[in-house]
C-alpha cells in the first residue's frame, strides 16, 4: 500500500509537468507596465532629481526628462535640471510582451538671483567717474542706487560720476524668475584738494576803511581769514575794517576733509586824513604876552606852526611870546600818512600898559567859568584868573559852575558880585564868595508826571511849601520868593499814587540879593508800582538878571554839604 502511494505521487508530478509545459508554449508573453516615482524635485535649479523605476514585464527603459537634454536608458537614473520650470518626464518600458510608456510632471523652482558687482575708478578725487561691473547671476533686471541722492540706474554695467568726496553706500538690486536679491558695498571717493582764492573791494581808501572780501575758493567747506592787522574771521565772505593805513598781508586758508590750501594778497589802506585844530590861552593881554597853544589835531604825526609874526615851531603844543600888540593869524599845518590839513585862527594881543587888570578869585569848591566881554576862562578852586581891558569903560561878565567837592558831592556856586564893572586905570580883584540870602525860585517840569507839592528849606517850618501842582507842560512856573538857610534842600514828588520822589540836593543858598534859581525836572522813566525809583538829581540854572546867568549841576548821589 505504501509503495502504491509513492507511485501515485510520482505519476502526478510527471503529469503536471507535461501539462504545464505544453501550456507555456502555447500562451503569448505578458505586456510591460511602465511606472516610476521621483524625489528631489521642487527645489531651485540646478536641482538633481532621482527617478525610481517600478515598471513590470520590462527589460529595457528609455527616459525623456522633458528639458531637451539627452535621454537615459538607465533603470533608475538621476537627472540635474539647470533651470526652473515644469517638465513632462516620459518613461518608455519595453519587454518580450511589447512596450509601455507613462509620463509625470516634475516641477523645479527657478534659481534665486545672486546680486554682486565690482567697481573701478574710485581712487581719483572728485569729480570722479566710477565704472560698475555686474557679476550677478540668475537675474534679468537691475537697479542701482549710487548713494549720492542722484537718480537710480537700470543699466547692467553703468558708469556714474561722483561730484564730491566721501564714503557712499552703493546698492545693487537684481530681479529674476526666482525673485530678487540685493547687495551693498561701500565706495570711497577722495575729496578734491581745495584751491583758495578771493577778491576784495573798498581798499585804497583812507582809514578807517571797510574792505569787503569775496571768496572764490573751490572744493572748500571752511575758511579762515587773517587780515594782517590782528583781525580774523571764519565767514565765507567777510567784511573787515582797517583802523590805520598801511599795506596788510591778508591770508585766506580754505579747508575740506581732503586737506587745505592758502593764498595771501596785499591790501593797501591809505592813512587817515589829518584834521588840524588847536586852542590857545594867555592872549588878550598886553605885550609882551606869552600864548600857550594846545594841539587837538587828529591823524597827524608832524606839526608846523606859523604864529603870524614871523615866528614858527614844529612842537606839538608850543608857547609863543608876542612882543607887540595886534591881531596875529596863527596857522597850524598837521601832517600824517593820509596827507596834511591846515587851520588858521586869530590871536589878539593888546598894546603894552594901556588898560586895567581884572582878577577873579575862586574860594569855593568847584570850577567856575568866568566870561568877560566874550572871553571865557576857568577858575579852579583856590585859584584866580586875570583879564585885561581898556580903562574908563564899563564891562559885563557872567559866571557859571559845575563840579564836585573834595568829598564827591556837587554844590551850588557861592558868589558875591556886581555884574557890571566900571574899569579905572588900575587893577580890580573880585572874590567869588558867599554873602546874601534871598532868591526867587522857578521850576519847569519836562518829565512824564505832574509834581506836587514843592518844598523849600526842607524840614524847616519857615516858608516850606507852596501847595501847587506843576504839570509836565515844559512851562516855567514862579514858585515864590524865599529866604535860604545853609544847605537848603529843594524837593518835589509825583502827584500820582503811590508817591515817587525827585530831589534837588545841596542847593547852597543864599545867592546874591534878588537872584533866582530854576529847577528843571527831566525824569522820564515810568515808576514801578510799589517801589520808589532811584534818586534823580537834575541840572538847575539860575534865571538871568541883567547880563548875568548862573548854572549849576547837582550830582544824584550828593549829600548835604555845609556852606563854607
FENHUCOR-V676624 format. One record per backbone hydrogen bond with DSSP energy under -0.5 kcal/mol. NH is the residue of the N-H (numbers start at 1). CO is the residue of the C=O. If there is no record, write none. Layout:
BEGIN
nh=NH co=CO
nh=NH co=CO
END
This chain:
BEGIN
nh=5 co=1
nh=6 co=2
nh=7 co=3
nh=8 co=4
nh=9 co=5
nh=10 co=6
nh=11 co=7
nh=12 co=8
nh=13 co=9
nh=14 co=10
nh=15 co=11
nh=16 co=12
nh=17 co=13
nh=18 co=14
nh=19 co=15
nh=20 co=16
nh=21 co=17
nh=22 co=18
nh=23 co=19
nh=24 co=20
nh=25 co=21
nh=26 co=23
nh=27 co=23
nh=27 co=24
nh=33 co=56
nh=37 co=52
nh=39 co=50
nh=42 co=107
nh=45 co=109
nh=46 co=81
nh=47 co=81
nh=49 co=47
nh=49 co=79
nh=50 co=39
nh=51 co=49
nh=51 co=77
nh=52 co=37
nh=53 co=51
nh=54 co=35
nh=56 co=33
nh=59 co=94
nh=60 co=94
nh=62 co=92
nh=63 co=72
nh=64 co=90
nh=65 co=63
nh=72 co=63
nh=79 co=49
nh=81 co=47
nh=81 co=79
nh=82 co=80
nh=85 co=108
nh=87 co=85
nh=87 co=106
nh=89 co=87
nh=89 co=104
nh=90 co=64
nh=90 co=88
nh=91 co=102
nh=92 co=62
nh=92 co=90
nh=93 co=91
nh=93 co=100
nh=94 co=60
nh=95 co=98
nh=97 co=30
nh=98 co=95
nh=100 co=93
nh=102 co=91
nh=104 co=89
nh=106 co=87
nh=108 co=85
nh=108 co=106
nh=109 co=43
nh=114 co=137
nh=115 co=113
nh=118 co=133
nh=120 co=131
nh=124 co=121
nh=126 co=190
nh=127 co=162
nh=128 co=162
nh=130 co=128
nh=130 co=160
nh=131 co=120
nh=132 co=130
nh=132 co=158
nh=133 co=118
nh=134 co=132
nh=135 co=116
nh=135 co=133
nh=136 co=116
nh=137 co=114
nh=140 co=175
nh=141 co=175
nh=143 co=173
nh=144 co=153
nh=145 co=171
nh=146 co=144
nh=153 co=144
nh=160 co=130
nh=162 co=128
nh=162 co=160
nh=163 co=161
nh=166 co=189
nh=168 co=166
nh=168 co=187
nh=170 co=168
nh=170 co=185
nh=171 co=145
nh=171 co=169
nh=172 co=183
nh=173 co=143
nh=174 co=172
nh=174 co=181
nh=175 co=141
nh=176 co=179
nh=178 co=111
nh=179 co=176
nh=181 co=174
nh=183 co=172
nh=185 co=170
nh=187 co=168
nh=189 co=166
nh=189 co=187
nh=190 co=122
nh=190 co=124
nh=195 co=218
nh=199 co=214
nh=201 co=212
nh=204 co=268
nh=207 co=270
nh=208 co=242
nh=209 co=242
nh=211 co=209
nh=211 co=240
nh=212 co=201
nh=213 co=211
nh=213 co=238
nh=214 co=199
nh=215 co=213
nh=216 co=197
nh=217 co=197
nh=218 co=195
nh=221 co=255
nh=222 co=255
nh=224 co=253
nh=225 co=233
nh=226 co=251
nh=227 co=231
nh=233 co=225
nh=240 co=211
nh=242 co=209
nh=242 co=240
nh=243 co=241
nh=246 co=269
nh=248 co=246
nh=248 co=267
nh=250 co=248
nh=250 co=265
nh=251 co=226
nh=251 co=249
nh=252 co=263
nh=253 co=224
nh=254 co=252
nh=254 co=261
nh=255 co=222
nh=256 co=259
nh=259 co=256
nh=261 co=254
nh=263 co=252
nh=265 co=250
nh=267 co=248
nh=268 co=266
nh=269 co=246
nh=269 co=267
nh=270 co=205
nh=271 co=337
nh=275 co=298
nh=279 co=294
nh=281 co=292
nh=284 co=348
nh=287 co=350
nh=288 co=322
nh=289 co=322
nh=291 co=289
nh=291 co=320
nh=292 co=281
nh=293 co=291
nh=293 co=318
nh=294 co=279
nh=295 co=293
nh=296 co=277
nh=297 co=277
nh=298 co=275
nh=301 co=335
nh=302 co=335
nh=304 co=333
nh=305 co=313
nh=306 co=331
nh=307 co=311
nh=313 co=305
nh=320 co=291
nh=322 co=289
nh=322 co=320
nh=326 co=349
nh=328 co=326
nh=328 co=347
nh=330 co=328
nh=330 co=345
nh=331 co=306
nh=332 co=343
nh=333 co=304
nh=334 co=332
nh=334 co=341
nh=335 co=302
nh=336 co=339
nh=338 co=272
nh=339 co=336
nh=341 co=334
nh=343 co=332
nh=345 co=330
nh=347 co=328
nh=349 co=326
nh=349 co=347
nh=350 co=285
nh=354 co=351
nh=356 co=389
nh=357 co=426
nh=358 co=387
nh=359 co=428
nh=360 co=385
nh=361 co=430
nh=362 co=383
nh=363 co=361
nh=363 co=432
nh=367 co=402
nh=368 co=379
nh=369 co=400
nh=370 co=368
nh=370 co=377
nh=371 co=398
nh=372 co=370
nh=372 co=375
nh=373 co=371
nh=373 co=396
nh=375 co=372
nh=376 co=374
nh=377 co=370
nh=379 co=368
nh=380 co=378
nh=382 co=362
nh=383 co=380
nh=385 co=360
nh=387 co=358
nh=389 co=356
nh=391 co=354
nh=392 co=423
nh=393 co=390
nh=395 co=421
nh=397 co=419
nh=398 co=371
nh=399 co=549
nh=400 co=369
nh=401 co=551
nh=402 co=367
nh=405 co=409
nh=408 co=405
nh=412 co=506
nh=415 co=413
nh=421 co=395
nh=423 co=393
nh=423 co=421
nh=424 co=422
nh=428 co=357
nh=430 co=359
nh=432 co=361
nh=432 co=430
nh=433 co=431
nh=435 co=415
nh=439 co=482
nh=440 co=515
nh=441 co=480
nh=442 co=517
nh=443 co=477
nh=444 co=519
nh=445 co=475
nh=446 co=444
nh=446 co=521
nh=448 co=523
nh=451 co=470
nh=452 co=493
nh=454 co=466
nh=455 co=491
nh=456 co=464
nh=458 co=489
nh=460 co=457
nh=464 co=461
nh=466 co=454
nh=467 co=465
nh=468 co=466
nh=470 co=451
nh=471 co=469
nh=473 co=471
nh=474 co=445
nh=477 co=443
nh=479 co=441
nh=479 co=477
nh=480 co=441
nh=482 co=439
nh=482 co=480
nh=484 co=437
nh=484 co=482
nh=488 co=485
nh=490 co=504
nh=491 co=455
nh=492 co=502
nh=493 co=453
nh=494 co=500
nh=495 co=450
nh=502 co=492
nh=503 co=536
nh=504 co=490
nh=507 co=488
nh=508 co=506
nh=509 co=485
nh=509 co=507
nh=515 co=438
nh=515 co=512
nh=516 co=543
nh=517 co=440
nh=518 co=541
nh=519 co=442
nh=520 co=539
nh=521 co=444
nh=521 co=519
nh=522 co=520
nh=528 co=531
nh=529 co=527
nh=531 co=528
nh=537 co=535
nh=540 co=552
nh=541 co=518
nh=542 co=550
nh=545 co=548
nh=548 co=545
nh=552 co=540
nh=558 co=555
nh=562 co=560
END
